Amino acid sequence: MSRPVKQIHLAAHFPGVNNTTVWSDPRSGSHIDFASFAHFARTAERAKFDFLFLAEGLRLREQRGRIHDLDVVGRPDTFTVLAALAAVTERLGLAGTINSTFNEPFEVARQFASLDHLSDGRAAWNVVTSWDAFTGENFRRGGFLPEDQRYERAEQFLRTTWELFDSWRADDIIADKESGVFLADPAAGSFEHKDAHFDIRGRFTVPRSPQGRPVIFQAGDSDAGREFAASSADAIFSRHSEFDAGRAFHADVKRRLGRYGRAPEDLLVLPAASFVLGDTDADAQERAAQVRRQQVSGATAILLLEQVWNRDLQEHDPEGPLPEVDPLPGEHTIARGRASVRMYEDRLATARRWRELAERQRLTTRELIIEVTGRQTFVGSPGAVAEAINRFVQADAADGFILVPHITPSGLDEFADTVVPLLQERGVFRAEYEGATLRDHLGLRTGVDAVRQF
C-alpha cells in the first residue's frame, strides 16, 4: 500500500546579513527599514507560507578589526521586529532566534508569551547557543561555555521557560464581573526552579498564551545538537540541502525521537534553501551564475579567502592565482564571530584541496571562492523547481524548506507568484490556511492545553 502524499512546509528567512545577500543589486532595499520587513512578511503570507524566520546577531562580525562588508546593514532586535509584524499579518508564523547563553529564562519566556498573545498564537523560538568569547564580550557575564556545557545550559534554559509558561493554566482567569472573581487560583503563575544554572522563584507575569508554549526550533548539527532537537524541538533547521545528505540527516534525526517517547511527525526537518528562477532552465542557470558573481565580488573573495589563510591578503589580486604562501594554523583567527572559524579548522588541508581544484579547473582566486563557498539550492524554471522541492519532501530528504532569497525585500515575490501555484496544483501545498496558530500550520500536536486567554 502506498503511503499518503506528504504536504510541503515552506518558510521564508529574511536574508539579513549572510553570504546569500546581494545588497549591491539595484533591486535591493533596506535591511532595517520596517517597510522591508512588512513587504517580505506580506509576500510570505500571501503565498500561505508557514512562517517568517529572523536570525539573531548579538555582535557584528569583524575582519582585520573592521566590520565585515556583509554586516554593514545592522542587526535590529528580533522581538521588536516580530511584534511589529504581528500587527501587519494575520496568519503567518513569526519565528525568531534567541540565544540561551547570554539571556535569562524569565525574560525570554515573558517576551515569547507576549508575542504569542499579540499574534494570536503565531510565535516560535529558535533556541541557539553562543560558541565564542568574542560575542560574549558584549555581555556582563562575558566569556563562553564549552560545547557540552552550552547544550546543558540550553536544555535547562528551555525546561525552565516551559515551567514558566505552564505556571498559568488555561482556565486560571475567570474575570467574572458579576461576582468580582478574577482568578480561579490565587497562586496562578507561581514558580520555583533550581539547577546548576538557574535559581529563580516568583510569579510569572504573562497568563497562558494561545499556543501555551511557542513552537520550538533548533539549528545544531552536532551530535549534541541533534539529540537536543530530538528531545525538545518541534522543528530542526538543517544545512543539508543536497538530496542524499538530506535523506541521511532526516533519517538520523527521526530515528532519535523514539527514545524520548516521540513520533516521527513530532519533529519537522527544514533545510535552508536558496533559489534562482528563470523562464527556462538554461535562463535560470545563467542568472544563477550572475548572482554568484554578485555575491562574491573581488573584495569579498579576498575577505573569504582570509578566513582560511588567516592572513591579511588585502594586497592580493582576486583575479590572479591563489597565494603561494600557506595559511597560518592555530586558534586565533583574522575573522572574528564567523562560523568559518569552525568550518576550516584544518586550514592547511583546506588550502591543499583548493589549490588542486584551482589548478585542475584553471580558476582565479575569485572564481575558486565562487566555486567552493556555495551555490543556489534550486535553479531552474518554476516547474523544475517545484518538481525538485516535491521530490525532496516525498523522498524524506526534508519535510519542507526555509527559503532564503538573495534580494531584500522583493526576492520572495517571484517564487510566490510562480512556484507556489504549481505546488498547489499538485496538491502538496495548501491553497488557504486551515488553522489559526503556527502549530496548526505545521501540523504539530500542542502537547499542552493552549486556549486564548482574557
N, C-alpha and C positions, 0 to 999 in steps of 0.2 A: 504494500500500500504506500503510495507516495505521500510525503508529508505536506502540510499546508504551505502555501506561498507566504514567505516572510514579508512583513511590512518594513519598509526602509525608514530609518530615523535620520533626519537631516538637521544640522545646526549651523550657525554662522559665527565665525570668530572675527570680531572687529580687529583688523590687522595690527593696528598699533605699531609697535617697534619690533620688527623681526626681518629676517632675510628675504621674505616674500614681498615686502612693501616696495613699491616704486613711487617714492614721493616726488621724483622729478618729472613724472609724466604730466603733460598738460591737463589731463582729466582729473588728476589727483587733487583732493581738497585737504582741509584741515583734519588733524587727528585729535584735536582737543576742543574745537567748537561744538556746542551741543547739536547744532544743525546736522553735523556729520553723523553723530550717534543716532539721531532721530531718523534720518534718511535710511541708514543701514538697518535699524530695527524695523521700520515700517516695511521695507522690502522683504525682510525675513518673515514678517507676519503675513504679508500679502501672499507669500509663497507657502504659507502654512507650515513653516519650519517649527521644530520642537522648541528651540531656544536660541538665544544670543549669548555668546560667551565673551567675557572680558578677562584678559590676563591681568596680572598684578606686577608692578615693578616697584620694588622698595628702594632701589637705587639705580641711577643711570650708570650704564657700563662705561668703562674708560679704556683707553689705549694710549700708551705713552703719556699718561697723565691727563689726557684730554677726553672729553665726551665723544664716544664713538658716533660716527656720522648717522647711523641708523637710530640713534636715541634722541636726536635733537627735537623730536616732536613732543616730548614730555610724557608724563605718566599721571593722568588725573586719577583721583581717588575712586576706587571701584564702587563702593556703596553709594556715593553721591551720584554717579552716572546712572547706576541701575535704578535708584529711587526715582530719578527724573524720567527715565524711560518707562517706568511703570505708569506714568501719567499720560503717555502718548501711545501706548499699546494696550490691548485688551486680553489677548490670549498667549502671546509669545512668552516662553520661559525666559528668566533672567538669571544667568549664571555668572558668578564671579569667583576668581581665585583669591583666597585669603590665607595668609601664612600662619601656620601653627607654631612657629619657632619664636616669633617676636610679638605675638599678640596674647591676649588673655581670654579664657573661655567665657567669662561673664560678658565682656564687651562684645565679642563676636556673636554670641548667642542672642544678645539683645538686638544687635544690628540685623541679623538674619531673620529673627522673629518679626521685627518691624517691617522689613522688606516683604516678607511673606504676607503680612496684613495689608500693606499698601498696594500690593499687586494682586490680591485675592488668590493667593496660593500659587505663585509662579517662581518662587525663589529656589536657587540651587547654589551649593557651595563646593568649589573645587579645593579640597584640602591638600595643601602642599607644605613642604618643609624647606628651610633655607640651608644651603650647604657650605657657605663661605663666610669668613670673618669680615671680608670687605663689605658685605651687606650689613653685617652686624654692627659696624661702626656707626650706623645711623641711629642706633637704639641704646637706651640706658644700660641694658644688661650686656650688650655687646657680645663679641665672640661668636662662636657657633658650636654645634654639637656634632660628635661623630655620628656616622650613618645609623648605627644601631640605636643610639640614644635619640636621634631625631625622630625615628619612627615610633619608638616607645613613647616619647612625649606627644607625638601626633595622635597616637591611638588613645592615650589618656585624655588629651585635649578634646577629642571628638566625643569620647564617652562622657566627659564632664558636661559638654554642651547638651548632650542628649538628656542628662539628668535635669538640666535647667529647663529645656523645652518641655519635658514631661512633668515638671513640678506643678503645672497647671493642667487640670482635666478639662475635657470638652464641655462639661456641664457645671463648672465651678461658678460661672457668672449667671445669676438668676435675673438680677435687675428688675425685680417686681416692684413697680411704682406704687401699687395699691398697698402692699404690705410693708414696703420700705426695706425689704431684704435685698441686698445686692449680691452677696456671696453665699454659696451653698456651704462652703468650707472656709472658715476664717483663717485657716492655716495655708490656704492656696498660695503656691509659689515658693513655699519654704524649701530650702535645700541645704545640704551639708555634704561636702566631698573632701576627702583627704587621701593623697597618694604621694609617691615620691616627687611629683612635680607640682601639685596643687594642694592647697589647704584653704578652702573657702567655705563660707556658710552665710546664709542670709535669706533674702526674699527676691525671687526673680520678678522683674518689673513689667514683663510683657505677657499678657494672657495667651492662651493657646492659639496658635495661628492656623489658617485654613489647612495647611498640609501637616500640622503637628510638628514636623521637622522638615527642614529644607531637603531637597534631593541632594545626595552626596556624590560628588565626583572625586576621582583620584587619578593622578597622572604619572606615578612612578613606574619605571620599567625594570628596576632591580628585583631580585627575588623577594626582598623585604617589601618592596612596593606592591608587587603582585599579591603577596599574602595579605597585606593591609587592605587592598581593594576587595579581595575575596571575602574577607571577614566583615567589612564595614561599608563598602561603597555601593551605590546604585548604578554607577557607570564608571568606566575607566577610559581615559584619554590614551590613545596608543599612537606611537610614532611608526608603527608597522603598516605602511600603506601599500607595500608590494604584496602580490597575491599569496605566494607561498609562505612568506614570513607572517602575513596576516592570519592565515589559517592556523599556523603553528601557535601563534600568540593567543588567538581566540580559544583554541582547544586547551591550552595550558591553563589559562585563567579560569575557564568554565569548569575544568576538572578539579580545581581547588575548592570550589564552592561547597561540595558535599560535606567536607569535614567541619563546616560551620552550620550545617543544617539548612543550607540554602539550595534553591533550584537554579538551573541554568538561566532561566528567564529573569532571575532576580538581579542580574548584573549585565549591563549592556557594554559592548566593546565598540568604541567610536574613535577611529583613527582621524588625525588631521589630514586634510587633503586640499591641495591647490589644483587649479584648473585653468585651461585656456581653451576657448571655443572659437570655431571658425565655420564658415559656410560649408566647407568640405574638410576632410581630414588633413589634406595637404595644406590648405589655408591655415588650419589651426597649428600645424607643425611649424610653419613659417612664423606665425605670430608668437608661438612659444619661444622660438629661438630669439626673436627680437626682445621679448620680455626678459629672458635670461641676461641678454646684453645690458638691458636697462638696470637689472637688479645688481649686476656686478660691473660697475664702471672700473676704469683703471685704478682710481684711488681706493675704491672698495676692495678690489682684488689684492692690493698691497696690504690693506688692513687685515684681510682674512688670511693672507699668507703669513703675516707676522704672528698670528695666533699659533701657528705650527712652528715657525722658525724661532719664535721667541726672541727676535732681534728687531732693532729699528731698521726698517728697509725702505724708508720714505724716499731714498735716492735711487731705488731700484726701478728699472724700466718695466712696466707691466706688459709692454708689447714685445719684450725680449724673453730669453730663456729663463729658467729658474736660477736662483742664486747658486754660485759654485760653493759658497760656504755652507756648512751643515748647521742644523738647528742647535740651539742651546738647550740641553735637557735640564731637568730639575723642577722643583715645586713652584718656584717663583715665575710668574708669567707676566709678559708685557701687557696682556689684556686682562683686565680685572672685571669680575662679575659676569663673565660669559661662560656658557656651557662648554665651549671648546677646551677649557682648562681640563675638563674630564674626558672629552671626546678624543683628544690627542695626547694621551698620557705618554705613549711611546713615540715621541716626535721624530726620532731618527728612523724608525721603521716606516712611519708615515711618509717621510721625505723620500725614502728609497722607492716606495710604491709610486709616489707622484713623479719622480724622475723617470722611472721606467715607462709610465704611461705617457708622459710628455715626449719622451724620445720616440716611442713607438708610433704615436699619432702626430708627431711634429707640432706640438702645441706650444704657444707662447704662455707666459705666466698667467695672463688674464684668461686665455682660453682654457688652461688647465684648471683654474679655480672655478670657472663656469661649469666645467665637466664634473668636478668632484664635490661641489658644495650643494648639489641637489638639483632637482628638476621638477616640473609640474607632475602631479599625480595622474590627472586625467587631461588628455589633449585630444581633441577631435571635434567632429560635428556634434550638435546636440544629440542626435540619435546614437552616435557611437559612445558618447559619454554616458548617456542614460543606460545603454546596454552594459557598459563596463561596471557602473555602480551597482546595477541589479545583479550582475554575475558575482561580484564580491559578496553581497549580502546573502544571496541564495545558497552560496557555497560555504557559508560560515567563515569567510575571511574577515568579516566585520558585521556589525548589526546596523551600521549606518556610518555617516561621515560628518565631521565638523569641517565645513568648507572655509578656506582662508583665501579670499581674493587678494590680488596684488594692488588693486586700486581702491582708495578710500574717498568718498563713501559709496560710490556708484558701482563698484566692482561686482556686486552680487546681482545687479539688475538683469543682466543678460542670462545668467543661469536661471533666475526665477521665471523669466519670460519664455525660455526655450526648452530647457531640460526638464523642469518640474512638470509641465503639462504632459510630456512624454511618459514620465514615470506614473503620473495619474492615469493615463490611458492604459497602461499595463496593469493597473490595479494594485500597484505595490507602494503607493504613497497616497496619503489622504487628500481628498478634494476639499474637505472642510474639517475644522476642529470638532471633535466629538465630545470632549470634556472641557472642564474649566481650568484645571490645575496642571502644572508641569508633570506631576505623577501620572495624570490621565494621559497626557500626550505620549509619555514614554512607556505606558502600559505596565507600570510598576505597582506592586502591592504597597499599600500605605504602611503597614506594619504597626500603625497606631490609629486611634480613632480621631481623625482630624476633621473638626467641624468649625465652620465660621463662627467667630465669637461676636458678642455685642459690641 
